Amino acid sequence: MATQLGDKIRELRVKQNLLLRQVASKLEVDTSIISKMERGERPIKKEQIAILADILKADKEELQTLWLADQLYDVIEGQPMADEALKSVSKKIKKGK
């Protein structure tokens, strides 16, 4: 299943005419790993985000936000009260600011 971050990585890579192997080489992983990350078949490690942002000339905060959104989605997917839980978390975050 595709992820928001995986989709964004693919979009940025294609936009810059970078091959999977070029990104993989800079990230020091196998080409198949990048392909799986883009398709959402392999999780992207938080520490890889800054490196990917540099490689893809992307906004690091945007990629971190997409990574976190994907993490949240994985936890709440299929839960009947997911929307209400997210609203509750959002309120709590806003109160903490």
Summary of the structure (lengths in Angstrom):
residues: 97
radius of gyration: 15.1
end to end distance: 33.9
largest distance: 44.6
contacts: 240
relative contact order: 0.14
helix: 73%
strand: 0%
